[in-house]
C-alpha cells in the first residue's frame, strides 16, 4: 500500500494584494490543495473579517478547509473551519473552548518534539514544524531538522505540517520524510509563472517524491 500523499496548505500573503480572491480561485482550480489559512499579522479585526468572507466562500466552493491565523475568536466570527495558533497566541485549550469540538485547531511547534507531543496529547488536529528553509515571510525562531518530520511520521498519528521557505525546488525531501502537508506562502504567490502554475508544479513535485 502506498503512503498517503502530501498535500498543499496555502498561507495567504501578509498583505492581500488587489484582486487576491481571483488569484486564490485560480490557484485552487489548478490542482490539489487541502487548506487555506488567512494570515494577516497586525491587521485590525474588521480587516480580517472583511477579508475572510470572500476567501471562505471560495474555499467552501472547492471543499477546502479555511482557517484563520492566531485568533480563535476571529475564526469563530468569520465562520472559518478552524484556527492555527502559535506558541504566543491563545492556548490550545482556549482555542478548543472557543471553537468547540468540530472545528480545526492546529498548533505551531517550531523544532520541538516536546511541544508537538504535548499538542497532540491535548487533541490538536495537526502540529506544524519549521522553519525548514530560510524564509522572507517572517523571522523563524528556529530551524527544524528534516529528521523531525521522519520521526513524527514514524511514531505519531496526528498529522504534521512542514512550514518555512518551502518551494517547488526544495520540497521533495519533506515529502519523502513523510510530511502530511506543506505550508506555502511566497512559494506560491511569488512564483514566477503565477500561483496557478505553482500549484500545478507543487503537485507534480509531490507526486514525483511520494514513496
MOBEL-V106817 format. One record per run of one state. SS is the DSSP state (a for helix, b for strand, c for the rest). FROM is the first residue (numbers start at 1). TO is the last residue. Records with the same first field share a line. If there is no record, write none. Layout:
SS=FROM-TO + FROM-TO
This chain:
c=1-6 + 12-19 + 30-34 + 39-44 + 62-64 + 70-71 + 78-81 + 86-91 + 100-103 + 109-112 + 123-125 + 131-145 + 156-158 + 164-171 + 178-180 + 185-185 + 190-194 + 210-211
b=7-11 + 35-38 + 65-69 + 82-85 + 104-108 + 126-130 + 159-163 + 181-184
a=20-29 + 45-61 + 72-77 + 92-99 + 113-122 + 146-155 + 172-177 + 186-189 + 195-209
